Amino acid sequence: MPLETAPAPTPATVTRTEVRERAARNRRLRVLGARAGVLVAFLGLWEICARQKIIDPFNFSQPSRIWDQIWQWTTHGTAQGSLGEQIGYTLYEALTGWVLGVVGGVLLGIALGRIRFLADVFGPYIKVLNAIPRIVLAPIFLIWFGLGPASKVASAVVLVFFPVFFNAFQGAREVDRNLVANARILGAGNRKVTLQVVIPAATSWIFTSLHVSFGFALIGAIVGEYIGATKGLGLMVAAAQGTFNAAGVYAAMTILAVVALLTEGLLTFAEKRLFRWKPADSGDGR
């Protein structure tokens, strides 16, 4: 008996697929064009208002001066050293604090989410620590660890830990009980249930917090450098502010924003690679 072969796709099916892909591509282009248009309009309006003295260019600066400042730092360096060295120093502090905060938040969040006794014991302490304005801890870390990167890493850790912890904790609590029960029926112990069921199920919760938490890590590093440091973008902001150089303050903030956007793009790429099994967004929203 001859084997049956799958029917070839009809022209109508191919056409519908191509139409959907073309519509999605056109929508992405429209969104990118609109974003660029908004940015150009904002910068143009800012430049015109500063040149026409509608706003004080000394206090508010203007895009052309900010670009000149970035170009000067790029070609001639900063008072603290090369621009690349300052960016690398801040990124090192932020990344180190982010990794430590993520690891600690995930491990403790999963542990307390899985073991109710630990949650009952440590829950009140974590709530109290979370209620403390963590930015005010930066001067304390500066006293403890000095002007080096350790104090900035500590500031980044305390800002990253709590959002990651609460997402990991909630993810561990929201695991489908039927999955856990089925795993136990198949003979899985607590360790296997945690590693093979709970952690994979909580991964989407954890990744949700990673996007926000890296921004917090950058904030922790910048605030620590602003208070006291020998290198870094935060020190550049403080130095520019101390000399009433508004263009320098905005230039450092612009560089920081670009670094944050690039890192966000890398996280988004990693998330898409990890969650390729998820259905893609249809893009029907208007």
N, C-alpha and C positions, 0 to 999 in steps of 0.2 A: 504493500500500500504506500503510495508516494507521500512524503512528508508535506504537511501544509505549511506554506510560507506566510509570513505576516503581510498583510496588504500594504502596498506602497502608499505613501502619503499623497492625498489628492491635492490638486492645485489650489483648491479652496482652502485646505488646511495650511498649506505653505503660505498662501497669501495672508491669511489671518495672523499667522505667527510673525511674518515680516511686518505687517501693519502695526502689531503691538510693539515690536522691537523699535520700529521707526518712531512711533509715538513716544516711547519711553526716552529714546535718544534726543528727540526734539525737546521734550520737557526738560531734560537735564541741561541742554544748551540754553533754554530760556531762563532757567533758574540761575545758571552761571552768568548769563548776560545781565540779568536783573541785579545780581549781587555786585557785579563790576560797576554797573550804572549807579547804584546807590553810593558805592565808595567814591567814585569819581565826582559825583554831584556834591557829596559831603566835603571832600577835600577842596574842590573848586570853590564852594561857597565859603569855606573857612579862609582860603587864600584871599578871596576878593574882600571879605569883611575885614581882614587884617590890613590889607593894602589900602583900603579906603578909610581906615581908622574907625570903623564901626565898632570893632573890638580892639582892645589895647594889645598890640603885638608883643609888648614887653612881657605882659602877664600870660597871654594866651599863645604866643609865638605864632608860627604859620608853617604850613607843610613844606614850603621851599627851604626854610631855615632848618627844619627838622631833617630833611634830606641832606642838606649841606653838612649838618652835624654828624649824621651817620657816615657819610662819605669821608669826612675828615677822620673819624675814628677808624674807619676801615683802612684808609691809606697811610695815616700817620700814627695810629695807635691812640690810646688814652693815657691819662696821667698815671694810671695803675698798671699799664702794660698794654699788650696788643688786645684788640677787641675779641679775637678768637679765644684768647686765654681767659678773658672775663666770662664769656659765654660758657666755655668749658668748665670753669670753676663752679658757676652757678648750677649748670646741668649735673655735674658730679654730685653736688650736695643734694639737689632735688631728687635725682635718680636713686641715690643711696637711701635717702629717707623714705622715698616711695616704696622701694623694694622691701625695706625692713618693716614699714607700716603695713604693707599688703600682706606679707608673710605672717606677721603677728596677728593682724585682723582676721585673716582667713583661718589660721589654726585655732585661735581662741573662739572665733565665731562658730566654727563647725563643732568644736568641743562642747561649748555651752549649749549649742542647739541640739546636740545629740544626748547630752547627759544633763538631765533636769536638776540633779543635785548640785552640780557645779553652777548652773544658771541661778539657782536659788541662793547660793552662797555669795557668788561674785556679782550678781545682778545689781544690787544697791550700790556697790562701790563703783561699778562702771557708769551707772547713771550719774553719780556725784561727779566723777571725773569728766564726764561728757558735758556737764553743766558749767564747768569752769571755762571762761573765755580763754581759749588756748593761745591766742596771740600774745597775751600778757605773760606767758611763760617764757617768751624769747629772752627777756632780760635776765631771768633766772638761769636759763641755760648758758647765757653769755658769762655769767659769774662762775658757774660750775665748770664750763669747758673752755673758756677763753675765746679769743678772736678767731681761732682756726675753724675748719669746716665742721668739727664735731657739734658745736652749738647750733649750727644751721641744720645739720642732719637731724638733731633732736627735735628742733622746731617742726621740720617736715614730717617726722614720724608721728608726732602727736596730732597733727592735722589730718594725716592720711588714715591713721589707725581706726578711728571711730566710724566713719562712713563705710569702710570696708568691713569692719566687724559686724555692724548692724545688718548689712546686706547678707553677709555669709550666715549670720545667725538666723535671719528670717528665711533664707534659702534652705537651710538645714531643717527648719521647722515646717516648711511648706512642701516637703517631699511627699509624693503620693504614697499614702499608707499601703495601698495595694501592692505597689512595687516592692516595698520593704517586706511585706508579708510573703509575697511570692519568692523573694530571695531567701527568706528564712525557711520556707517550705523546701527549697532546693538544697538546703544544708549550709547556707552562708552564715558565718558568725558575725559578731559585731564589727570586727575589723574589715571583713569583706563587704559588708553592707555599707559601711562608711566610705570605703575606697571606690567601690564599684557602683553604688546606687546614689548615696547622699551627695558626695562631692560632684559627680557629673550633673546631677539634677540642680545643684546650687550654682553651677558655673555661670549660667546666664545672669543670676543675681549678682554674682561677684564681678562679672565684666561690666555690669551697669555702673558699679561704684568705681571701677578703674578709671573711667573717663573723667569723672569729677575729681577723683582723689589725686591725679597727677597735677591738676591745677592747684589743688591745695598744697602739694609738695613744693611747687614753684613759689607759692605765696610764703610758705614757711621759710624757704631759703632766702627769698628777697627781703622779708622782714628782718630776719636775723642779720643779713649783711647790712641792711639800712641802719640797724642799731649799732653794730660794731663789727668791722671786718677789715681784712687787708686786700681783698680782691672780690670781684663779682659785680653783677649788674646792679644789685642793691646798693653797693658802695658808689657806683657811678651815679645812681639817682640821688643819693645823699650829697655827693660832691657837687653835682649840678645844681641842686637846690641851695646848697650853701653859698654858691656864687651867683644866685638869682639867674641861672641859665635855664630858662623855660624850655628852650629847644632841646637842651641836653636831657631834661627830665622826660619829655615826650619821646625823644629818640630812644632812650633806654627802654621806655615802656613799649615802644613799637617793636624793638628787637625781641623783647620778652614775649609779646603777643605772637610774633612769627614763630618763635621757638615752641610756644604752647600749641599753635595750630599744626605745626609739623608733627609734633608728638601725638596729638590727637588723631592725625591722619594715620600714623603708624599703628596706633591702638585699634582704630576702626578696621584697618586692613587685616590685622591679626585676628580680630573678632570675626570678620567675614570668613577668613580661612578656617577658623576653628568651628564655626557654626554653618558650614556649607549645607548641612542637612536641613536647615530651616528654610521654609518657603520665602522667596524674595518678595519684597514689597511691590505690590502691583502698580503703585504710582498713580492710582486713580484720583487721589486727593487733589482738589483744585486750590 
